[in-house]
């Protein structure tokens, strides 16, 4: 009997590639989100340290220009923190979209894989039936030849 050949092999390969690509996009989105989170954390730490230093200088006494300069720098850091928070939100949305894309690609591949499994099982059943038919045919021929031999050996 001929070897198994999946009729939708090209579709199967395509679905596997699509899933792999979606997985790569998801991994890149996760990495971008982590980088955005790291930037936000770094800016927040810098802002906290700056505010703490500002409070120390204010208690120790500083000039008005130093206070204004420190306040301006804090405003810049707050603005940068807000931008980083927005970038993190956008990165989160990209992660969610990439996850949905990956799950959809996985479902599409699984549909084709399920069809592959069914077609393979049907082929194996057909192969088993053909083998059984051959074995039955051989057994009946052997039985007929033994019967013929016994008939010739013991004439009535």
C-alpha positions in Angstrom: 0.0 0.0 0.0 1.2 3.5 -0.7 2.7 5.5 2.2 0.7 8.1 4.0 0.5 11.5 2.4 -1.4 14.3 4.1 -3.5 16.1 1.5 -3.2 19.5 3.3 0.5 19.3 4.1 1.1 22.8 2.5 -1.6 24.3 4.8 -0.2 22.5 7.8 3.3 23.9 7.1 1.8 27.4 6.6 -0.1 27.2 9.8 3.0 26.1 11.7 5.0 29.0 10.3 2.2 31.4 11.1 2.1 30.2 14.7 5.9 30.5 15.0 5.8 34.0 13.6 3.0 34.9 16.1 5.0 33.4 18.9 8.0 35.6 17.9 5.8 38.7 17.7 4.5 37.9 21.2 8.0 37.4 22.6 9.1 40.7 21.1 6.0 42.4 22.6 6.9 40.9 26.0 10.4 42.1 25.7 9.3 45.6 24.8 6.9 45.7 27.7 9.6 44.6 30.1 11.9 47.4 28.7 9.1 50.0 29.2 8.6 48.7 32.7 12.3 49.0 33.4 12.4 52.6 32.1 9.4 53.5 34.2 11.0 52.0 37.3 14.3 53.8 36.7 12.6 57.1 36.2 10.5 56.6 39.3 13.6 55.8 41.4 15.4 58.9 40.0 12.3 61.0 40.9 12.1 59.5 44.4 15.8 60.2 44.9 15.5 63.7 43.6 12.5 64.5 45.8 14.3 63.1 48.8 17.4 65.2 48.0 15.2 68.2 47.5 13.5 67.7 50.9 16.9 67.5 52.6 18.2 70.6 50.9 15.0 72.5 51.8 15.4 71.5 55.4 19.1 72.5 55.4 18.3 75.8 53.7 19.0 76.5 50.1 18.7 79.5 47.8 15.5 80.3 45.9 17.3 79.6 42.6 18.5 76.2 43.8 14.9 75.4 44.9 13.5 76.6 41.6 16.1 74.5 39.7 15.3 71.4 41.7 11.6 72.0 41.3 12.0 72.3 37.5 14.0 69.1 37.4 11.3 67.3 39.4 8.7 68.5 36.9 10.8 67.2 34.0 11.1 63.8 35.8 7.3 63.7 36.5 6.7 64.4 32.9 9.1 61.7 31.9 7.5 59.3 34.3 4.1 60.0 32.9 5.4 59.4 29.3 7.0 56.1 30.5 3.6 55.1 32.1 1.9 55.9 28.8 4.5 53.9 26.9 4.0 51.0 29.3 0.2 51.1 28.7 0.8 51.0 25.0 3.2 48.1 25.4 0.6 46.2 27.5 -1.9 46.7 24.7 0.6 45.3 22.1 1.3 42.3 24.4 -2.4 41.6 24.6 -2.9 41.9 20.9 0.1 39.7 20.2 -1.2 37.1 22.7 -4.6 37.1 20.9 -2.8 36.7 17.6 -0.7 33.9 18.9 -3.7 32.1 20.3 -5.6 32.5 17.1 -2.7 31.1 15.1 -2.4 28.2 17.5 -6.1 27.4 17.1 -5.8 27.5 13.3 -2.8 25.1 13.5 -4.6 22.8 15.9 -7.5 22.5 13.5 -5.2 21.4 10.7 -3.4 19.0 13.1 -6.7 17.5 14.1 -7.6 16.8 10.5 -4.0 15.4 10.0 -4.5 13.0 12.9 -7.9 11.9 11.5 -6.5 11.3 8.1 -3.5 9.5 9.5 -5.7 7.2 11.6 -7.9 6.5 8.6 -4.9 5.6 6.5 -3.6 3.3 9.3 -7.0 1.6 9.5 -7.0 1.1 5.7 -3.5 -0.3 5.9 -4.4 -2.7 8.7 -7.5 -3.9 6.7 -5.3 -4.4 3.6 -2.7 -6.3 5.6 -5.5 -8.4 7.2 -7.0 -9.1 3.8 -3.6 -10.3 2.5 -3.1 -12.5 5.6 -6.6 -14.0 5.2 -5.9 -14.7 1.6 -2.6 -16.4 2.4 -4.2 -18.4 5.1 -7.1 -19.5 2.8 -4.6 -20.5 0.1 -2.5 -22.5 2.5 -5.6 -24.1 3.9 -6.8 -25.0 0.3 -3.3 -26.3 -0.6 -3.2 -28.5 2.6 -6.7 -29.7 1.9 -5.8 -30.5 -1.7 -2.6 -32.3 -0.5 -4.6 -34.4 2.1 -7.2 -35.2 -0.6 -4.6 -36.5 -3.0 -2.7 -38.4 -0.3 -5.7 -40.4 1.0 -7.8 -41.4 -2.0 -11.1 -43.2 -1.1 
